[in-house]
Amino acid sequence: MKLFNKLFSYKQEFKNYKIHTIVRCFGIKLSFYQNLKAPNKNDFINYILNHQKDRSNFVQITKEPYKRKENDPKLVAFYLPQFHSFPENDRWFGRGFSEWSNSSKALPQYIGHYQPHLPIDTGFYNLETTEIMKRQIELAKMYGIYGFSFYYYWFSGHKVMEKPIEMFLADKSLDMPFFMFWANEPWTKLWGDGGQNEILFEHEINDGDDVKFMNDILPYMKDERYIKIDNKPLLVIYNPERYELKKLTNFIVGIRQIAKENGFSDLYIMMPRKAQIPKEKMQSTLDKYKLDAIIEFLPHNISYQEYKPKFEKVANKKFLGEIYDVEDYVKNKKYIYKTDCKVFKGLYPNWDNTARKCYTGSWIFQSTPKLYKAWLKDIINWTKENNNKDEQFIFINAWNEWAEGAHLEPDQKYGYAYLQATKEVLEEIKGLQHCKNI
């Protein structure tokens, strides 16, 4: 009943709108798409043909690289090691498929919709060698990024798209702190054709997986570049809830013990915040799964009630997406809240996965460098006030999620604007701290 009351509360905003609603039963969520009547056809065609010429927000590369200090906030960007050929992609989606196949074919769904996202500097790269990584690390450091968190695709001993991170491990000249984000979700045909129902790789925990997992990940954790807190290697487990509790806790106890046997004090294991877990009761979830902290992996696993819907004149009648108001979210600082556990704040430069999910239900959180900068500054200040000196981490989603519109890497529309905004925040905070110390 509350869902329908919420729907009717929007009726003034919806006046003269053509609304399609998807009601997912028993309160899962209410989606709105195709909000307005279609835009003027000629205006929309003109936008599609000419919006890529708009360079009004383009920022050139900096001439003054950021000079990092030891006590600076540690900004870590999630890194997708997908941009290369590997057997599973070739078999399931066709030879040569990568995320570039999705991101390059995206089109705007309404006037003002920023698509496609097209890279500059490193271009449409291939991670078959470490040459691109060298430039990515150079760029990241120029703008104050501390490290990368590599997505780690591990299925009970079987690894996928592991080649780039294996080459990274072997090449000690790639001087970049890092840690692993275990993406423990089933693989579906989502990447190839948007189909989420066809399972390609299932995810489960089997007996002995604690030993297998640590045998595979220990060479990374023992690397001097691997990020640790108090001699505890960091590890994110994306979805602990997908396993039977006893199996999971046995696995966690097992990998912690193996870490200690290999010279570490323990592991520092984190999970993303879940929308269904009350902010004031997240510690009980950590205790349940024997974990150490929550990270914000936005916009995943947030409560959509924190965002206002944004209504656009969607032109494509087959578009199945939801558009949200990032400006309202940042203006009202909805990312600042009280909780009862250790939280690491996160944010995104943009999020728009229509390149993957235009016809299966995409999310659009279209932001700007100005909004990103304000958000980043707020959560760095929050982190300085709430987390210990050795826990000054901020997580950015992402460095290179091009098919989800989430990338710090420079593009044709904004150039280096998001990286520049990152650098400016760090410089401004450092300047304020210097003034306080005078």
C-alpha positions as CSV (number, residue, x, y, z in Angstrom):
1,M,0.0,0.0,0.0
2,K,2.8,2.4,0.8
3,L,4.2,1.9,-2.7
4,F,1.0,3.0,-4.3
5,N,0.7,6.0,-1.9
6,K,4.2,7.0,-3.0
7,L,3.2,6.8,-6.6
8,F,0.2,9.1,-6.1
9,S,2.3,11.5,-4.2
10,Y,4.1,12.2,-7.5
11,K,0.9,13.0,-9.4
12,Q,1.6,16.7,-9.8
13,E,5.0,16.1,-11.2
14,F,3.5,13.5,-13.6
15,K,0.8,15.8,-15.0
16,N,0.7,15.5,-18.8
17,Y,3.3,12.7,-18.6
18,K,2.8,9.4,-20.2
19,I,3.9,7.0,-17.5
20,H,4.6,3.3,-17.7
21,T,5.1,1.6,-14.3
22,I,6.6,-1.7,-13.4
23,V,5.4,-2.9,-10.1
24,R,7.6,-5.6,-8.6
25,C,5.4,-7.3,-6.1
26,F,5.7,-7.1,-2.3
27,G,7.6,-3.8,-2.2
28,I,10.8,-4.6,-4.1
29,K,10.6,-1.4,-6.1
30,L,8.5,0.8,-8.3
31,S,10.1,1.8,-11.7
32,F,9.2,4.6,-13.9
33,Y,10.3,4.9,-17.5
34,Q,9.1,6.4,-20.8
35,N,8.1,9.3,-18.5
36,L,7.2,12.0,-21.0
37,K,5.8,12.1,-24.5
38,A,8.5,11.8,-27.1
39,P,10.6,14.9,-27.8
40,N,10.3,16.7,-31.1
41,K,11.7,14.3,-33.7
42,N,13.8,16.9,-35.4
43,D,15.3,18.2,-32.2
44,F,16.2,14.7,-31.1
45,I,17.8,13.8,-34.4
46,N,19.8,17.0,-34.3
47,Y,21.0,16.2,-30.8
48,I,22.1,12.7,-31.8
49,L,24.0,14.0,-34.8
50,N,25.7,17.0,-33.2
51,H,26.0,16.6,-29.4
52,Q,29.5,15.0,-29.8
53,K,30.7,18.3,-31.1
54,D,30.0,20.0,-27.8
55,R,33.4,20.8,-26.1
56,S,32.1,23.4,-23.7
57,N,32.9,21.2,-20.7
58,F,36.1,19.7,-22.0
59,V,39.2,20.1,-19.7
60,Q,42.7,19.7,-21.1
61,I,45.4,17.5,-19.3
62,T,47.0,19.2,-16.4
63,K,50.5,20.7,-16.6
64,E,51.0,20.5,-12.8
65,P,50.7,16.8,-11.6
66,Y,49.6,16.3,-8.1
67,K,52.3,15.8,-5.5
68,R,51.1,13.2,-3.0
69,K,52.0,13.4,0.7
70,E,52.1,10.5,3.1
71,N,49.0,11.5,5.1
72,D,46.8,12.4,2.1
73,P,43.5,10.6,1.7
74,K,43.8,7.3,-0.2
75,L,41.5,7.4,-3.2
76,V,41.1,3.9,-4.7
77,A,39.4,3.4,-8.0
78,F,37.8,0.1,-9.0
79,Y,39.4,-1.4,-12.1
80,L,37.9,-3.7,-14.7
81,P,40.4,-6.0,-16.3
82,Q,38.1,-7.0,-19.1
83,F,39.4,-5.3,-22.2
84,H,41.2,-8.2,-23.9
85,S,40.3,-11.4,-25.6
86,F,39.8,-14.5,-23.5
87,P,38.1,-17.9,-24.3
88,E,34.9,-17.5,-22.4
89,N,34.0,-14.2,-24.1
90,D,34.9,-15.6,-27.5
91,R,32.8,-18.7,-26.9
92,W,29.7,-16.9,-25.4
93,F,29.6,-13.6,-27.2
94,G,31.7,-14.0,-30.4
95,R,35.3,-13.7,-31.1
96,G,36.8,-10.2,-30.3
97,F,34.0,-9.2,-27.9
98,S,34.9,-6.8,-25.0
99,E,33.2,-4.0,-23.2
100,W,34.2,-1.7,-26.1
101,S,31.6,-3.7,-28.1
102,N,28.9,-2.5,-25.8
103,S,30.0,1.0,-24.9
104,S,30.7,2.1,-28.5
105,K,27.2,1.2,-29.8
106,A,25.2,3.1,-27.1
107,L,22.9,5.9,-28.2
108,P,21.2,8.8,-26.4
109,Q,17.7,8.0,-25.2
110,Y,16.6,11.6,-24.7
111,I,17.9,15.1,-25.4
112,G,20.7,15.8,-23.0
113,H,21.5,12.1,-22.5
114,Y,25.3,11.7,-22.6
115,Q,25.9,8.6,-24.8
116,P,28.1,7.1,-26.1
117,H,31.1,7.5,-23.8
118,L,34.2,7.5,-26.0
119,P,37.7,7.4,-24.7
120,I,40.7,9.6,-25.4
121,D,44.3,9.4,-24.3
122,T,44.5,5.6,-23.9
123,G,41.8,5.2,-26.6
124,F,40.0,1.9,-27.2
125,Y,42.8,-0.1,-25.6
126,N,43.7,-3.8,-25.3
127,L,45.0,-5.1,-22.0
128,E,47.0,-7.9,-23.7
129,T,50.2,-6.2,-22.6
130,T,51.1,-3.8,-19.7
131,E,51.8,-0.8,-21.9
132,I,48.3,0.6,-21.3
133,M,48.5,0.0,-17.6
134,K,51.7,2.1,-17.5
135,R,49.9,5.0,-18.9
136,Q,46.8,4.4,-16.7
137,I,49.0,4.5,-13.6
138,E,50.8,7.6,-14.8
139,L,47.5,9.4,-15.3
140,A,46.1,8.2,-12.0
141,K,49.1,9.4,-10.1
142,M,49.1,12.8,-11.9
143,Y,45.7,13.5,-10.4
144,G,46.1,12.0,-6.9
145,I,44.6,8.5,-7.2
146,Y,46.3,6.3,-4.6
147,G,45.5,2.9,-6.0
148,F,43.4,0.4,-7.9
149,S,41.1,-2.3,-6.7
150,F,41.0,-5.0,-9.3
151,Y,37.8,-7.0,-9.9
152,Y,38.7,-10.7,-9.2
153,Y,36.6,-13.3,-11.0
154,W,37.2,-16.6,-9.2
155,F,34.7,-19.5,-9.4
156,S,35.7,-22.3,-7.0
157,G,39.2,-22.4,-8.5
158,H,38.4,-21.3,-12.1
159,K,39.6,-17.8,-12.9
160,V,38.3,-15.5,-15.7
161,M,39.8,-12.4,-17.3
162,E,42.8,-12.9,-15.0
163,K,45.5,-12.2,-17.6
164,P,45.9,-8.4,-17.0
165,I,46.2,-8.7,-13.3
166,E,48.7,-11.6,-13.6
167,M,50.8,-9.4,-15.9
168,F,50.5,-6.6,-13.4
169,L,51.7,-8.8,-10.6
170,A,54.7,-9.9,-12.7
171,D,55.7,-6.4,-13.8
172,K,57.2,-4.7,-10.7
173,S,57.7,-1.4,-12.7
174,L,53.9,-0.9,-12.4
175,D,54.2,1.1,-9.2
176,M,50.6,1.3,-8.0
177,P,49.1,0.1,-4.7
178,F,46.2,-2.4,-5.3
179,F,44.0,-4.9,-3.7
180,M,41.4,-7.5,-4.9
181,F,37.6,-7.1,-5.1
182,W,36.1,-10.6,-5.3
183,A,33.2,-10.3,-7.7
184,N,31.4,-13.4,-6.5
185,E,28.4,-13.2,-8.6
186,P,27.2,-15.7,-11.3
187,W,28.2,-14.8,-14.8
188,T,25.2,-14.3,-17.1
189,K,24.7,-13.1,-20.6
190,L,24.2,-9.6,-19.3
191,W,27.4,-8.4,-20.9
192,G,26.8,-9.8,-24.3
193,D,23.1,-9.2,-25.0
194,G,21.6,-7.9,-21.8
195,G,20.1,-11.3,-20.9
196,Q,20.4,-11.8,-17.1
197,N,18.5,-15.1,-16.9
198,E,21.0,-17.4,-18.7
199,I,23.7,-18.5,-16.3
200,L,27.1,-19.0,-17.8
201,F,29.1,-19.6,-14.6
202,E,27.4,-20.3,-11.3
203,H,28.9,-19.2,-8.0
204,E,29.1,-21.4,-5.0
205,I,31.4,-22.3,-2.1
206,N,32.6,-25.9,-2.0
207,D,34.6,-27.8,0.6
208,G,38.3,-26.8,0.3
209,D,37.6,-23.6,-1.4
210,D,39.3,-21.6,1.4
211,V,42.6,-23.3,0.5
212,K,42.1,-23.0,-3.3
213,F,41.2,-19.3,-2.9
214,M,44.1,-18.4,-0.8
215,N,46.6,-20.4,-2.9
216,D,45.5,-18.3,-5.9
217,I,45.3,-14.9,-4.2
218,L,48.3,-15.1,-1.8
219,P,50.9,-14.2,-4.5
220,Y,49.1,-10.9,-4.9
221,M,48.7,-10.3,-1.1
222,K,52.4,-11.0,-0.6
223,D,53.3,-8.4,-3.2
224,E,54.8,-5.2,-1.6
225,R,52.2,-3.1,-3.6
226,Y,49.2,-4.9,-2.1
227,I,47.2,-2.6,0.2
228,K,47.1,-3.6,3.9
229,I,45.8,-2.1,7.1
230,D,47.9,-3.1,10.2
231,N,49.5,-6.0,8.2
232,K,46.0,-7.2,7.1
233,P,45.6,-7.4,3.3
234,L,42.3,-5.8,2.1
235,L,39.7,-7.9,0.4
236,V,36.2,-7.1,-0.7
237,I,33.6,-9.8,-1.0
238,Y,30.8,-8.4,-3.3
239,N,27.9,-10.5,-2.1
240,P,28.4,-12.7,1.1
241,E,24.7,-13.2,1.3
242,R,24.5,-15.5,-1.7
243,Y,25.9,-18.5,0.3
244,E,24.5,-20.7,3.0
245,L,25.7,-19.0,6.2
246,K,27.6,-21.9,7.7
247,K,29.6,-22.5,4.4
248,L,30.4,-18.8,4.2
249,T,31.6,-18.4,7.8
250,N,33.7,-21.6,7.6
251,F,35.2,-20.1,4.4
252,I,36.0,-16.8,6.1
253,V,37.5,-18.5,9.2
254,G,39.6,-20.7,6.8
255,I,41.0,-17.9,4.7
256,R,41.8,-15.8,7.8
257,Q,43.7,-18.7,9.3
258,I,45.7,-19.3,6.1
259,A,46.6,-15.5,6.0
260,K,47.9,-15.7,9.5
261,E,49.9,-18.9,8.7
262,N,51.5,-16.9,5.9
263,G,52.8,-14.0,8.0
264,F,49.8,-11.6,8.1
265,S,48.1,-10.4,11.2
266,D,44.7,-11.3,9.6
267,L,42.7,-10.3,6.6
268,Y,40.7,-7.0,6.5
269,I,37.5,-8.1,4.8
270,M,34.8,-5.8,3.6
271,M,31.4,-6.0,1.9
272,P,29.4,-3.4,0.0
273,R,26.5,-1.7,1.8
274,K,23.2,-3.3,1.2
275,A,20.0,-1.2,0.8
276,Q,17.9,-3.6,2.9
277,I,20.2,-3.3,5.9
278,P,19.3,-0.4,8.1
279,K,22.1,2.1,8.4
280,E,22.0,1.9,12.2
281,K,22.3,-1.9,12.2
282,M,25.1,-2.7,9.8
283,Q,27.5,-3.9,12.5
284,S,25.2,-6.9,13.2
285,T,25.6,-7.9,9.5
286,L,29.4,-7.7,9.8
287,D,29.3,-9.8,12.9
288,K,27.0,-12.4,11.2
289,Y,29.4,-12.9,8.3
290,K,32.7,-12.4,10.3
291,L,33.7,-9.3,8.3
292,D,35.4,-6.0,9.3
293,A,33.9,-3.1,7.4
294,I,31.3,-1.8,5.0
295,I,32.2,0.0,1.7
296,E,30.0,2.1,-0.4
297,F,29.9,0.7,-3.9
298,L,27.6,3.2,-5.4
299,P,25.2,3.3,-7.0
300,H,24.9,-0.5,-6.3
301,N,23.0,-1.6,-3.2
302,I,21.7,1.8,-2.2
303,S,18.1,2.6,-1.3
304,Y,16.5,4.2,-4.3
305,Q,14.3,6.2,-2.0
306,E,17.4,8.3,-1.4
307,Y,17.2,9.5,-5.0
308,K,14.4,11.5,-6.6
309,P,13.3,10.2,-10.0
310,K,14.2,12.5,-12.9
311,F,11.8,12.8,-15.7
312,E,13.0,13.2,-19.3
313,K,11.4,13.0,-22.7
314,V,12.5,9.6,-23.6
315,A,12.5,9.0,-27.3
316,N,12.9,5.3,-27.5
317,K,9.7,3.5,-26.7
318,K,11.6,0.2,-26.1
319,F,13.9,1.8,-23.5
320,L,13.5,0.1,-20.1
321,G,15.4,2.4,-17.8
322,E,15.2,4.5,-14.6
323,I,16.6,8.0,-14.5
324,Y,17.7,9.5,-11.1
325,D,18.5,13.1,-10.0
326,V,22.1,13.2,-8.9
327,E,22.0,17.0,-8.3
328,D,19.3,16.6,-5.6
329,Y,21.3,13.7,-4.0
330,V,24.5,15.8,-3.8
331,K,22.8,19.1,-2.9
332,N,21.1,17.5,0.1
333,K,24.2,15.5,1.1
334,K,22.2,12.2,1.3
335,Y,25.4,10.3,1.4
336,I,26.1,11.6,5.0
337,Y,24.4,9.4,7.6
338,K,25.0,7.8,11.0
339,T,25.8,4.2,11.3
340,D,27.1,1.8,14.0
341,C,30.0,0.3,12.1
342,K,33.2,1.0,10.2
343,V,32.2,2.5,6.8
344,F,34.4,3.5,3.9
345,K,32.7,6.1,1.7
346,G,32.4,5.9,-2.0
347,L,31.1,7.8,-5.1
348,Y,31.0,7.6,-8.9
349,P,31.8,10.2,-11.6
350,N,28.7,9.0,-13.6
351,W,26.7,5.9,-13.8
352,D,24.7,4.9,-16.9
353,N,24.6,1.3,-18.0
354,T,22.3,1.7,-21.0
355,A,25.2,0.4,-23.1
356,R,24.5,-3.0,-21.4
357,K,20.9,-2.8,-20.3
358,C,18.9,-0.4,-22.5
359,Y,16.3,-3.0,-23.1
360,T,16.4,-4.9,-19.8
361,G,16.2,-2.1,-17.3
362,S,19.1,0.3,-17.0
363,W,20.0,2.9,-14.4
364,I,21.0,6.4,-15.3
365,F,22.7,8.6,-12.7
366,Q,24.0,11.4,-14.9
367,S,26.3,13.7,-13.0
368,T,28.8,16.5,-13.8
369,P,32.4,17.2,-12.7
370,K,31.0,20.0,-10.4
371,L,28.7,17.6,-8.6
372,Y,31.4,14.9,-8.3
373,K,33.8,17.4,-6.9
374,A,31.3,18.6,-4.2
375,W,30.5,15.0,-3.3
376,L,34.2,13.9,-3.1
377,K,35.1,16.9,-0.9
378,D,32.3,16.1,1.5
379,I,33.1,12.4,2.0
380,I,36.9,13.1,2.3
381,N,36.1,15.5,5.1
382,W,33.7,12.9,6.7
383,T,36.4,10.3,6.4
384,K,39.0,12.5,8.1
385,E,36.6,13.0,11.0
386,N,35.3,9.5,11.4
387,N,38.0,7.0,10.3
388,N,41.4,6.3,11.9
389,K,44.6,7.6,10.4
390,D,45.4,4.4,8.7
391,E,41.8,4.0,7.3
392,Q,41.6,7.1,5.2
393,F,40.2,5.3,2.1
394,I,37.7,6.6,-0.4
395,F,36.4,4.3,-3.1
396,I,35.6,5.6,-6.6
397,N,33.4,3.6,-9.0
398,A,35.3,3.4,-11.3
399,W,38.5,3.9,-13.2
400,N,37.3,2.2,-16.4
401,E,33.7,0.9,-16.4
402,W,33.1,2.3,-19.8
403,A,29.9,0.3,-20.6
404,E,28.4,1.6,-17.4
405,G,29.4,5.2,-18.0
406,A,31.5,5.1,-14.8
407,H,35.1,6.1,-15.6
408,L,37.7,8.5,-14.4
409,E,39.6,7.9,-17.6
410,P,39.3,10.9,-19.9
411,D,36.6,11.0,-22.6
412,Q,35.6,13.1,-25.6
413,K,33.0,15.1,-23.8
414,Y,34.7,16.1,-20.5
415,G,38.3,15.4,-21.3
416,Y,40.3,15.2,-18.0
417,A,37.6,17.1,-16.1
418,Y,36.8,14.4,-13.5
419,L,40.5,13.7,-12.9
420,Q,41.0,17.5,-12.6
421,A,38.1,17.7,-10.1
422,T,39.8,15.0,-8.0
423,K,43.1,16.8,-8.0
424,E,41.5,20.1,-7.1
425,V,39.7,18.6,-4.1
426,L,42.9,17.1,-2.8
427,E,44.7,20.4,-3.2
428,E,42.0,22.4,-1.6
429,I,41.8,20.1,1.4
430,K,45.6,20.2,1.7
431,G,45.5,24.0,1.5
432,L,42.9,24.2,4.3
433,Q,44.9,21.8,6.5
434,H,48.0,23.9,5.9
435,C,46.2,27.1,7.0
436,K,45.0,25.3,10.2
437,N,48.6,24.3,11.0
438,I,50.0,27.9,10.7
